[in-house]
Amino acid sequence: MSNAHHGHTAAQPHHHVFLGAAHDRNARRTLWVVALTFAMMVVEIVAGYVTGSMALLADGLHMATHAGALGIAAGAYAFARRNAHNRSFSFGTGKVGDLAGFASALILAMVSLGIGIESLVRLFQPTTVAFGEATVIAVIGLVVNVLSAVLLSGGHGHAHGHHDHGRSQDHDHDHHHGDNNFRSAYLHVMADALTSVLAIAALLAGRYLGWVWLDPLMGIVGACVIAKWAYGLIKDSSRVLLDVTDEHVAAEIREIVEATGDVSIIDLHVWRVGPQAHAAIVSVLADVKVPVDVIRGRLSHVHEISHLTIEYQTRNV
């Protein structure tokens, strides 16, 4: 038998804002990339109509897909910030970015599927390629993507969540729990850059070596790489959305709490509530001589925990 005592560990009011530390910076960078992509999209579509170039028009419409995906990322940042203190969200809006990242990953997967199908068709049914015009378009696209990558550089996979307890979050596994929304924007840019590089290589080989088969083959290679990126993002963002337990954090909690043998964890729930921010419900069975404040003190060393609840029970003497 045991005596039970349940309660929240917090001794003072605390917030439920679990946005990444780089949230606002990443939001600004994403907006700049959206503006750049949208401007280039308009230029290519207008130029396509004026010059009658279907290649320019097609590339402009293709860029519209990426502009839309990047727009989802920018919108998610704005929504999360605007509703950060909205109490309707029990654990804040830190996971809005993961939802946006999941949606963008699905778009990326569809883009890779479309590229793959079109490339297979062209591999078996070759079409006439305007090498000069197509190369110019690919180079322009690459320049835009390089500029976008520069704007996004520095935030990919390194956005850290914070809870205002003055704790640092320097851990070797941080990159696994970055900003999936920012990651999705970065992957869309990198996917477009990859297709541009592969296209340039294939077009030059087709023009000067006569290897017309290389263009669709490069398309298939690009589709496979993009599909792999999309799968990784879908997998990581869905784990957050489904509240999959972070085993590293759970193991760290068990190790710290049970280290002295006077406390046993009988139930443990750990889930992510934002970039580098986790919530935890820890049910413990402790010796009478170990008050709940001692357990709370031990858990203060687990820097990933931003919201903690301890369910406390004492062993009978």
N, C-alpha and C positions, 0 to 999 in steps of 0.2 A: 504494500500500500504506500501511497505517497500523498503529500499535501500539495495541492495545486495552487498556483498563483499566475494569473495571466495579465500581461500589460505591455504597453508600448515602451520601448527603451528610452524614448526621447524625454529629456528633462526640460526641454524648452520647445516653443513652437518652431516648426521648420517648414520650408517650402517644398513644393513638389515640381520644381522646375528642373528637368533633367536634360536640357539641351546641351549639346557639345560645347566645349570652351571655344571652339573655332566656328560656332554656328553663324554668327553675323559676318565674319570674314568670308566664310565659304558661300554664304548667300550673296554677298556683293560680287564675288568672283563669278559665280554661276550666272548672275544677271548680265554681267559684261559679256560672257560667252553667248548667252541667249541673244543679246543685241547684235553681236558680231555675226552669228550664224543667220539670224533673221535678215540682216542687211544684205549678206551675201546671197541668201536665197532669193530675195527680191531682185537683186541685180541680175542674177542668172536667168530668172524667169522672164524678166522684161527683155533682156538681151536675146533670149531664145525666141520670143515673139517677134522682135524687131528684125533680127537677122534670119529668122526662119530655121534656126538650128535646133533640131530635135534633141541633139546631145546636150546642149546647154539647158534646154527646157527640162529634160529628164533629170539632169543633175540637180537643178534647182528644186524640183519636186522631191527628189531623194533627200535633199538637205532639209526640206520641210519636215520630214519624219524626225530627223535629229533635233530640229528646232522645237518640235512638239514635245519630245522626250525631255529635253533640257528645260522646257517651260514647266513641265511637271515637277522637276527638281526645284526650280525657283519658287513655284507656287507652294510647294511643301514647306520650304524654309519660311516663307511669309506666314503661312497658316500656323505653323508651330510657334513662331514668335508671337503672333497676335493673340493666340489662345494659351500662351504659356502659364498664365495665372487663372485660367478658367477652371473652376472647381468641378465642372462636369466631367473632366478627365481625371479619373481617380489617381492615376500615376503620371499626370502631366502629358505633354505632347512630344516627348522625346522619341517615341516610336513612329511618329508621322513620317519621318525621313526613311525609315525602313519600309513603310508601306509604299512610298513613292519609288524607292529603289526597286522594290519587287515589281511594280508596274512597269518601270523603265526596263527592267531586265526582260520582261515578257516582250516588250516592243523590240528590244535588241535581238531576242531569239527569233522573232518573226522576220526581222530584217535579214538575219543570217539564213533563214529558210528560203526567203525570196531570192537572195543572191545565189544560193546553192542551186535552186531549181532553174533559174535563168541561165546559170553557167553550164549546167548539164545539157540544157536544150541547145545552147550555142556550141557546145563541144561536139555534138552529133549533127547539128544543123548550122554550120558556119554561116555567118552573115558578113557583108562588106563593112569594114571598119574604116572610118575617116581618121587615120592615125594622127595626122597633124592637129586637127581640131580637138580630138579626144585627149591628146597628150597635154595640150594647153589647159583644158578644163581640169584634168587630173592635177596638174601643177598648181593651179589656182586653189583647188580644194585642199591640197597639201599645205599650202601657205596659210590658209585660214585655220586649218587644224593645228598647225604648229603654234600659231598665235594663241589659239584657244588653250592648248596644252600649257603654254607659258603662263597664261592667266590662272589656270587651275593648279599649277605646280605648287607644291608645298603643303597642300591640305589633304591630298589623296591618302586615305587610310590612316591618318594621324590625328583625327579630331578626337579630343578626349572629353568625356563627360565630367562634370564637377558638381559636387554638393558642397555648400559653403561651410566646410569644417576645416579648411586650411590644410588639407592633406594633398600631397603630391601623388601623381599616378604614373610613376616611371616603372613599368614592368615589361619584361621581355615578351609578353604575349599581347601587348597593347594593339598591335597591328591587326589582330583578329577581330577586334571589336570597335573599329573606327566608324566613320560616318558613311553608312551605306547609300545615302542619298547623294552625297558628294562623289562617292565611288561610282555610282551609276552615271553621273554626268561625265566623269573622267573617262569611263569606258566607252561612252558614246563617241567622245572626241577621238579616243585612240582607235576605235573601230573604223571610223571614217578615215583617219590618217593611214591605217593599215591598208585599207582598200585603195587609197590613192597611191601609196608606194608600190603595191603589187601591180596596180594598173599601169603606172609609168614604166615599170620594168617590162611588163608584157607588151605594151604598145611599142616601146623602143625595139624590142626583140622582133616583133611582128613587122615593123617598118623596115628595119635594116637587115634582118636575117630571114625574114619570111616565115617566122614561127607563129602563124596565126592561131595555132592550137594553144599557145601559151596563155592567151588572154582568158579564155574560159577556165583553164586549169588553175590559174592564179585566183580566179573568182571562187573556185571550189575550196582552195586552200584558205583563202580569207574567210569564207563562210564557216569552215570548221573551227578556225581560231576564235571567231566572234561567238560561235555557239558555245565554245568552252568557257569563254568569259561570262556569257549570259547565264550558263548553268551554275557557275560559281557564285554569282550574285544572287540568283534565285535561291540557291541552297542556304547561303548565309543570312539573307534577309528573311526567309521563311522561318528559319530557326528562331529568330528574334520575335517574329509575329506570333509564333506558336508557343512562346515562353519555354523553349527548350532549356533545361538546366545547363549552366556553365560549369562543367565538371572541374575546371581548374579552380574557380572561386569556391565551389562547394568543398573541394578537397582542402583548400587553405583554411576554410572555416572550421572544418572537423579537426584539422591538425592543431590549430591554435586553441580551440575551446577544450579539447580532450587531452591536451599535452600533459597536464599534471595528474590526471586520473581521478579528480574529484568531481568532474562534470561529464555526463554522457549526453550525446545528442540522440534523441529518440525520433525526431522528424525534422526534415530540412527541405526548404523550398527556396531556390535561388533563380531569379529571372532578370532579364535585362529590361530597363525602362528608358534607356537613352544611350547615346554614344558614351562608352566607358562608365556607365552608371547602372548599378544593379540594385534590386530590392531583394531582401531576404527575410524569411520567417524561420526562426530557429527555435525548435522545441527542445528543452533540456531537462534532464533529471540530475539535480545537484545535491551535494552534501549540505546539511543545514548551515555549516560554517561558511559556505560560499554564497554571499548575497548576489542578487541580480546585477548590481552595479559592477561587481568584479568581472562578471561575464561580459557585460557591455564594454568594460575597459579592454578586455582581451580582443574583442571584435573590432575595436577602434583601429587596430593595426591592419585590418583587411581593407585596404584603400578603395577597392572596387565597390564596396557597399555604400550606397547613397541613401537608402531607406531601410531601416532595420526594425524588426519586431521580434521580441523574445517571449516565448511562452515558457514560464518557469515553474518547475515542480521540484519539491524537496523530498529526499528519501527519508523514511521514518528512521528515527534513531533506535 
